[in-house]
C-alpha cells in the first residue's frame, strides 16, 4: 500500500463540523461539540476570523511523539498514520510535551488513563477505506488519498489559483514533513498554526545528544580506570617507600646501639 | 525486657505525622479519584512538580553519591572516607524516593517495567529509565555491606564482605559512568522541546548544563545532611571535610554560570536577559539564589569557619538549584502552553511525604547501621565502681631497666 495522507483546504471549509461528528462516531465518543481538542474530541474545527481551521494530529513523517516514547507505544506506520498502542503505554506523558503541535490529549479524569489522538482511522485505512472525516466532508475541504498524489494536487491548486499562500503546511518545511497538509489563502501564522521550530525532524535533536553516549562511556571509563590505577600505584609506592625508610631507621638505631656498646 | 511505650510527643513528630497523614490522603485522592481531582495537571501542562521537583531535583540532589564515592574509591582521597558511606546512603535514598515517586506520577504505574522489555533506543527517557534502574541497583550494592555487617551469620557476613571488597571499585566506576549519563540525559529530555521553551532556558547543551548543576547541588546536599547528623545524631566527623566540600561547590557554580551565559550567547538569547517580562524575573531570581548568594557566602571567612554557616550557604544553593530545575521544567513552558500551572496540594503532599520518608530512613540508618562515626551515649553506671590503682607506664623501656 502506498503511503496515505490528507489534504485540508481552508478556502473550501464551510465550518459544518461534520468531520468532528464523524470522528466522534467512529471512536464511540459522546457526540456533543467541544471547542478544543480533548480526549473525546480528536479533531475540532476552530473559527479564526471568517476562516475555519481544523485541528488534528499531523501524522509527521518522523514523529517526535514516537521518538520520545520510552516504550515505543507510538509508531509511524508505513501506510501513513501515527498509531498508539495503549497496552505498551506507561503514562509518562512525554509524547504530549514532545509533540511540536501539542496535539496528544490525556484522559485526566479516568483511573486508567490513556493518551488520545487522531489515529487517521488506521483500521479503516488498512481496510482500504477513507478516513471518516474525509468521507463525510460535503465540500471536499478534507480529502484523503496517496501522499504523493495529494502533494501534486496541492501544488496544482496553488499554481492555478494565485489567491493561495504559496506554501503547503505539513509538506516538508515543518519538522521534516507530515501526512496532513493544509492549504490557505491567509498566512498560516494568522490562523494560529504553530511556527515550526526547525525544518529538520525533531528526533534529530535527541539523536545528536544520545549519539554522545558511547564516547562518554569509552573516554570516561578509561579515564576513571587510569586515574584509579594511578592513585593506587602512588599509594603502593608511598607505602613501599615508608617501609624502606622505617627499615633504614631501624638499622640506624641498631648501628647506634652497637656503637654505644662497643 | 523493653516495654512498648507511647512515643513522646514532640513538635517534629507532630509535623512528620501531619505530613504522612496529608500524604496518605493525597495518595487516596490520586488512586481513587484520579489525576483530575488530585492534581492541576492538564493537557497544556502534562508534567508538574512530580517531574520538576521529585524527579529532576531528587536525582540532581543525589549527585553527591557518585562524586564523593568516586573521589574516595577511585581517586584515593582518603580523608573523605569517613563520609563516603553517608554520601552513598543519601544518593540511594534519593533515587529510591524518585523511583517510588513514579507510582504517583505515571498514569499506568503498574506498567512501570515496560521500558525494561519494550525498547525504544531513540528515546532519551528510555536511556534515563535504564540508567536510573541500573544505578539504583549499583547504589544498593555499594550500600549493602552496612546492612550485611549487621547480619547474625558470621559465615555469610565474611563471604559477602570478601566478595564485595573485590568488586567495589568496579561498582563505583560503573556508578560514576551511569550517573554521568543520566544526570546529563535528564537535561537531554528537554532538547526536543525546541520552540516550546522560553529561550532563557532552552539549550542544545541542556545535558552538559544539568550535569554541571547537579554536582554542586549534590555536594551541597551532602554538606547539609552531614551537618544535621553532627547536630542531632551524635555524629562526630572532622568538620574540615565540610569546608573542603564547600571549596568544590563555589567553583562548580562559577563554571556552570559561565557555560550558561556562553550558551545563551551562542543561542542568540542574550537579548532576552533584560526583557520586561515575568520570565526575566525568574531568571535573575535563579541567578541570585543559585549563583550570587552562594558565591558570596561560600567565600566569606566567617561562613567558611562555621559549620552552621556552611549549612545555610548549602541550603541557599539547594533552593536556587530547585528553582533552576523548576524553571527549566515548568516556567519555561508557560508562555507556549498558557497553562497557568500551580501545583494542587496533593502534589505537594506526596512530594513532601517522599522527602520526609527519605530523611527518616537516613536518620534510621545513621542510628542503626555503621554509616558515620558516632559517639554513643553511655548509660550512667548503676553500681559504684571499685577504686583501682592506676597503671603507670614506664616513660621508656630503658628507664624500666634502671
Contacts between the chains, C-beta under 8 A, distances in Angstrom:
chain1	res1	chain2	res2	distance
A	37	B	43	7.5
A	38	B	43	7.3
A	64	B	192	5.7
A	67	B	120	7.8
A	67	B	122	4.7
A	67	B	123	6.4
A	67	B	192	7.3
A	68	B	123	5.4
A	68	B	124	7.1
A	68	B	125	6.3
A	68	B	192	6.1
A	69	B	120	5.9
A	69	B	123	5.9
A	69	B	125	7.9
A	70	B	114	7.9
A	70	B	115	4.6
A	70	B	120	6.0
A	70	B	123	4.7
A	70	B	125	4.2
A	70	B	126	4.0
A	70	B	129	5.7
A	71	B	111	7.9
A	71	B	114	4.5
A	71	B	115	5.4
A	71	B	118	4.2
A	71	B	120	6.3
A	71	B	126	7.6
A	72	B	118	5.7
A	72	B	119	7.0
A	72	B	120	4.0
A	72	B	123	7.8
A	73	B	118	7.9
A	88	B	111	7.7
A	88	B	114	6.0
A	88	B	118	5.4
A	89	B	107	7.5
A	89	B	108	6.1
A	89	B	111	6.9
A	90	B	106	5.4
A	90	B	107	7.4
A	90	B	108	5.5
A	90	B	109	7.8
A	90	B	111	4.4
A	90	B	112	6.3
A	90	B	114	5.2
A	90	B	115	7.0
A	91	B	106	4.6
A	91	B	107	2.3
A	91	B	108	4.1
A	91	B	109	7.4
A	91	B	111	7.3
A	92	B	105	7.8
A	92	B	106	6.1
A	92	B	107	7.6
A	92	B	125	6.5
A	93	B	46	3.9
A	93	B	47	6.5
A	93	B	107	6.8
A	94	B	123	7.7
A	94	B	125	5.3
A	94	B	189	7.3
A	96	B	43	6.9
A	96	B	46	4.2
A	97	B	46	5.9
A	97	B	47	6.3
A	97	B	193	6.2
A	97	B	196	7.4
A	97	B	333	7.5
A	98	B	192	5.4
A	98	B	193	7.2
A	100	B	194	8.0
A	100	B	195	6.2
A	100	B	196	7.4
A	102	B	43	7.8
A	102	B	44	7.4
A	102	B	196	7.7
A	102	B	336	8.0
A	102	B	337	7.2
A	105	B	43	5.1
A	106	B	35	7.7
A	106	B	43	6.2
A	106	B	46	6.3
A	106	B	107	6.9
A	108	B	34	7.0
A	108	B	35	4.7
A	108	B	36	4.5
A	108	B	41	6.7
A	108	B	42	6.9
A	108	B	43	7.6
A	109	B	34	6.0
A	109	B	35	7.7
A	109	B	36	4.4
A	110	B	34	6.1
A	111	B	31	7.5
A	111	B	32	7.7
A	111	B	33	8.0
A	111	B	34	5.1
A	112	B	108	6.9
A	113	B	34	7.1
A	113	B	35	6.7
A	113	B	107	4.5
A	113	B	108	7.4
A	114	B	107	7.6
A	114	B	108	7.9
A	194	B	195	7.7
A	195	B	195	7.3
A	196	B	195	7.1
A	197	B	194	4.2
A	197	B	195	2.8
A	197	B	196	7.7
A	198	B	194	6.5
A	198	B	195	7.6
A	202	B	192	5.3
A	202	B	194	6.7
A	203	B	122	6.0
A	203	B	192	7.2
A	205	B	191	4.8
A	205	B	192	5.3
A	205	B	194	6.2
A	205	B	204	7.3
A	206	B	122	6.6
A	206	B	123	7.4
A	206	B	124	5.2
A	206	B	188	6.9
A	206	B	191	6.1
A	206	B	192	5.2
A	207	B	122	6.8
A	208	B	191	8.0
A	208	B	204	7.8
A	209	B	124	6.6
A	209	B	185	7.3
A	209	B	188	4.4
A	209	B	191	5.5
A	209	B	207	5.5
A	210	B	121	7.7
A	210	B	122	7.4
A	210	B	124	6.4
A	210	B	127	6.5
A	210	B	185	7.9
A	210	B	188	7.4
A	212	B	207	7.6
A	213	B	127	7.1
A	213	B	181	6.4
A	216	B	177	7.7
A	216	B	180	6.4
A	216	B	181	6.4
A	216	B	184	7.8
A	217	B	177	5.8
A	217	B	181	7.3
A	220	B	176	7.5
A	220	B	177	5.5
A	220	B	180	6.0
A	221	B	173	7.0
A	221	B	177	5.8
A	224	B	70	7.3
A	224	B	74	5.7
A	224	B	173	5.3
A	224	B	176	5.9
A	224	B	177	7.3
A	225	B	173	6.6
A	227	B	74	6.0
A	227	B	75	5.9
A	228	B	73	7.9
A	228	B	74	4.5
A	228	B	75	7.5
A	228	B	169	6.4
A	228	B	173	7.0
A	231	B	74	7.3
A	231	B	75	5.5
A	231	B	76	3.5
A	232	B	76	7.0
A	234	B	76	7.3
A	235	B	76	5.9
